Amino acid sequence: MARCQICGKKPVKGNKVIRTGTGKWIKKRVSVVRKPNLQSVTIVEGGQKKKLRVCTKCLKKLKKEGKLINSKGKVK
């Protein structure tokens, strides 16, 4: 199961509600799985490079803290 390696966010199961007409009556429910938007990134932690799969919310935090490494090996 894919999870964010920082916050632990994981896929959640829910229902897609299908309605009829003007949206008053529920016709049926269909099971759906909503997955987090995970990205593979390289970070610097304690002077060492680590490769992680993180959600975009955590990715934003890492960019703000300046821990990300770009494709040329430089810290963003």
PLY file of the C-alpha trace (Angstrom):
ply
format ascii 1.0
element vertex 76
property float x
property float y
property float z
element edge 75
property int vertex1
property int vertex2
end_header
0.00 0.00 0.00
1.40 3.38 -1.01
1.86 5.84 1.85
3.54 9.19 2.33
6.80 8.46 4.14
6.55 11.67 6.19
2.93 12.04 7.33
1.64 8.50 6.61
-1.20 9.61 4.34
-2.72 6.56 2.60
-5.53 5.70 0.15
-9.04 6.06 1.60
-12.14 4.16 0.57
-15.44 5.94 -0.01
-18.56 6.07 -2.14
-19.40 7.93 -5.33
-23.09 8.84 -5.10
-25.08 8.69 -8.35
-28.27 10.77 -8.28
-31.24 10.98 -10.62
-33.09 13.99 -12.02
-32.51 17.21 -10.11
-30.30 15.54 -7.52
-32.97 14.67 -5.01
-32.96 10.88 -5.10
-29.94 8.64 -4.79
-29.92 5.96 -7.49
-26.85 3.98 -6.39
-23.48 4.19 -4.69
-20.26 3.00 -6.29
-17.14 2.19 -4.23
-14.10 4.32 -5.06
-10.56 4.52 -3.68
-9.06 8.00 -3.42
-5.27 7.89 -3.56
-2.87 10.58 -2.27
-0.76 12.44 -4.83
2.66 10.88 -4.10
5.89 12.15 -5.66
9.40 10.67 -5.54
11.92 13.23 -4.22
15.47 13.32 -2.89
16.12 15.21 0.35
19.14 16.08 2.48
18.86 15.01 6.11
21.83 15.06 8.47
24.23 15.56 5.56
22.99 12.42 3.78
20.79 12.07 0.70
17.55 10.10 1.06
15.01 9.16 -1.59
11.39 9.34 -0.37
7.83 9.11 -1.67
5.93 12.07 -0.21
2.50 13.63 -0.70
2.31 17.08 -2.29
1.40 18.72 1.03
4.65 17.45 2.58
6.54 18.33 -0.61
5.47 21.95 -0.12
6.80 21.87 3.46
10.13 20.39 2.32
10.54 23.13 -0.30
9.86 25.77 2.35
12.48 24.22 4.69
15.02 23.98 1.85
15.67 20.23 2.15
14.96 19.20 -1.48
17.64 18.33 -4.02
17.01 19.14 -7.69
18.07 16.98 -10.64
21.53 18.65 -10.79
22.33 17.68 -7.19
21.86 21.16 -5.70
19.68 21.97 -2.70
16.62 24.03 -3.61
0 1
1 2
2 3
3 4
4 5
5 6
6 7
7 8
8 9
9 10
10 11
11 12
12 13
13 14
14 15
15 16
16 17
17 18
18 19
19 20
20 21
21 22
22 23
23 24
24 25
25 26
26 27
27 28
28 29
29 30
30 31
31 32
32 33
33 34
34 35
35 36
36 37
37 38
38 39
39 40
40 41
41 42
42 43
43 44
44 45
45 46
46 47
47 48
48 49
49 50
50 51
51 52
52 53
53 54
54 55
55 56
56 57
57 58
58 59
59 60
60 61
61 62
62 63
63 64
64 65
65 66
66 67
67 68
68 69
69 70
70 71
71 72
72 73
73 74
74 75
